[in-house]
């Protein structure tokens, strides 16, 4: 997730379009590369333990990501043919993180929202959150809340979501000691930047030239 608070100096030239679609099972490695790329940056740049290692272990993480992909919950965003972001939308929350009363409210739950660092400072993170809210509302007609659980010690990411209109709910522990226990939510129809660069497609664009 892009937490850069600098104002992006955009030129007057038209902004590019980015295509987003559901990830395919054979693209699980692509999703993992995006996550691992962000993890490598976090290890060198940030005072957080987020994604220092696959949690709780590589096999469990792979299974979790794979299941989300095959169930049609994970999306990939592309700049041309380059995968640059991923996000997972789920209709249910972790039963140990969100209380029974909270889970009685129909909500969309975001997971593993990751954007390539080359796109930091472009506002694309905020736009992807807006796209996820709109998509979640389409998928769940009764959803009124957008929720996310955040790595507990990544305070910069907490601040980012607060700037995006989320409210802090609580920090909770689970039996398996998940490190992602800081909870945030916002109304699913909360105002935000226009989603004008993200275009949903059903298939990958076809190459018109030779493959690299």
ZIMOWO-V315424 format. One record per pair of residues at least 12 apart in sequence whose ideal C-beta (glycine too) atoms are under 7 Angstrom apart, sorted by the first residue. I is the first residue (numbers start at 1). GAP is how many residues later the second one is. D is the distance in whole Angstrom. If there is no record, write none. Layout:
BEGIN
i=<I | I>
gap=<GAP | GAP>
d=<D | D>
END
This chain:
BEGIN
i=<1 | 1 | 1 | 1 | 1 | 1 | 2 | 2 | 2 | 2 | 2 | 2 | 3 | 3 | 3 | 4 | 4 | 6 | 8 | 8 | 8 | 15 | 16 | 16 | 17 | 17 | 18 | 18 | 18 | 18 | 18 | 18 | 19 | 19 | 19 | 19 | 19 | 20 | 20 | 20 | 20 | 20 | 20 | 21 | 21 | 21 | 21 | 21 | 22 | 22 | 23 | 23 | 23 | 23 | 23 | 25 | 25 | 27 | 28 | 28 | 28 | 30 | 30 | 31 | 31 | 31 | 31 | 31 | 32 | 34 | 34 | 34 | 34 | 35 | 35 | 35 | 37 | 38 | 38 | 39 | 41 | 46 | 48 | 48 | 48 | 49 | 49 | 50 | 50 | 55 | 68 | 73 | 73 | 73 | 74 | 74 | 75 | 77 | 77 | 81 | 84 | 84 | 84 | 85 | 85 | 85 | 85 | 86 | 86 | 87 | 87 | 87 | 87 | 87 | 88 | 88 | 89 | 89 | 89 | 89 | 89 | 89 | 90 | 90 | 91 | 91 | 92 | 93 | 93 | 93 | 94 | 94 | 96 | 96 | 97 | 97 | 97 | 97 | 97 | 105 | 105 | 106 | 106 | 106 | 106 | 107 | 107 | 107 | 107 | 108 | 108 | 108 | 108 | 108 | 109 | 109 | 110 | 110 | 110 | 113 | 115 | 123 | 126 | 126 | 126 | 127 | 127 | 127 | 127 | 128 | 129 | 129 | 130 | 130 | 130 | 131 | 131 | 133 | 133 | 134 | 136 | 137 | 143 | 144 | 144 | 145 | 145 | 145 | 146 | 146 | 146 | 147 | 148 | 148 | 149 | 149 | 149 | 149 | 150 | 150 | 150 | 151 | 151 | 152 | 152 | 152 | 152 | 152 | 158 | 161 | 165 | 165 | 165 | 166 | 166 | 166 | 167 | 167 | 167 | 168 | 169 | 169 | 169 | 170>
gap=<112 | 113 | 114 | 124 | 156 | 159 | 113 | 117 | 118 | 119 | 122 | 123 | 153 | 154 | 157 | 116 | 117 | 115 | 113 | 114 | 115 | 182 | 63 | 181 | 180 | 182 | 59 | 60 | 61 | 66 | 179 | 180 | 58 | 59 | 180 | 182 | 186 | 55 | 56 | 57 | 111 | 178 | 180 | 54 | 55 | 179 | 180 | 181 | 50 | 53 | 46 | 51 | 52 | 53 | 63 | 44 | 45 | 49 | 37 | 38 | 41 | 46 | 53 | 34 | 38 | 43 | 45 | 55 | 33 | 49 | 52 | 80 | 82 | 16 | 77 | 79 | 79 | 13 | 76 | 12 | 76 | 110 | 103 | 105 | 106 | 104 | 130 | 101 | 104 | 124 | 20 | 15 | 16 | 17 | 12 | 14 | 12 | 51 | 121 | 126 | 31 | 32 | 35 | 29 | 30 | 31 | 43 | 26 | 28 | 23 | 25 | 26 | 41 | 45 | 23 | 24 | 19 | 21 | 43 | 46 | 47 | 50 | 19 | 21 | 17 | 49 | 17 | 14 | 16 | 54 | 55 | 80 | 78 | 79 | 52 | 75 | 77 | 84 | 86 | 39 | 40 | 34 | 36 | 37 | 38 | 36 | 38 | 39 | 40 | 28 | 32 | 35 | 38 | 80 | 38 | 39 | 22 | 36 | 38 | 15 | 13 | 70 | 38 | 66 | 67 | 66 | 68 | 70 | 71 | 70 | 35 | 63 | 62 | 63 | 65 | 64 | 67 | 13 | 55 | 61 | 52 | 51 | 45 | 43 | 44 | 40 | 42 | 43 | 39 | 40 | 42 | 38 | 13 | 36 | 31 | 32 | 33 | 34 | 30 | 32 | 34 | 28 | 29 | 19 | 27 | 28 | 29 | 30 | 24 | 23 | 21 | 25 | 27 | 18 | 19 | 20 | 17 | 18 | 19 | 16 | 14 | 15 | 16 | 13>
d=<5 | 7 | 6 | 6 | 6 | 6 | 5 | 7 | 5 | 7 | 7 | 4 | 5 | 6 | 4 | 5 | 4 | 5 | 5 | 6 | 6 | 5 | 7 | 7 | 6 | 5 | 5 | 7 | 6 | 7 | 6 | 5 | 7 | 5 | 5 | 5 | 7 | 5 | 7 | 4 | 7 | 5 | 5 | 7 | 6 | 7 | 5 | 6 | 6 | 6 | 5 | 5 | 6 | 5 | 7 | 6 | 5 | 6 | 6 | 5 | 5 | 7 | 5 | 6 | 7 | 6 | 7 | 5 | 6 | 6 | 5 | 5 | 7 | 7 | 6 | 6 | 7 | 7 | 5 | 4 | 5 | 7 | 6 | 5 | 4 | 6 | 7 | 4 | 5 | 6 | 5 | 5 | 6 | 6 | 6 | 5 | 5 | 7 | 7 | 7 | 7 | 4 | 6 | 6 | 4 | 7 | 6 | 6 | 5 | 6 | 7 | 4 | 6 | 6 | 4 | 5 | 6 | 7 | 6 | 6 | 5 | 7 | 4 | 6 | 7 | 6 | 7 | 7 | 5 | 6 | 7 | 7 | 4 | 6 | 6 | 5 | 6 | 6 | 6 | 7 | 6 | 6 | 5 | 5 | 6 | 6 | 4 | 7 | 5 | 3 | 6 | 5 | 5 | 6 | 5 | 7 | 6 | 7 | 4 | 7 | 7 | 6 | 6 | 6 | 5 | 6 | 5 | 6 | 6 | 7 | 6 | 7 | 4 | 6 | 5 | 5 | 5 | 5 | 5 | 7 | 6 | 5 | 5 | 7 | 6 | 5 | 7 | 6 | 7 | 5 | 5 | 4 | 7 | 5 | 5 | 6 | 7 | 5 | 6 | 4 | 6 | 6 | 5 | 6 | 6 | 7 | 5 | 5 | 6 | 5 | 5 | 5 | 7 | 4 | 6 | 4 | 7 | 6 | 6 | 6 | 4 | 6 | 6 | 5>
END
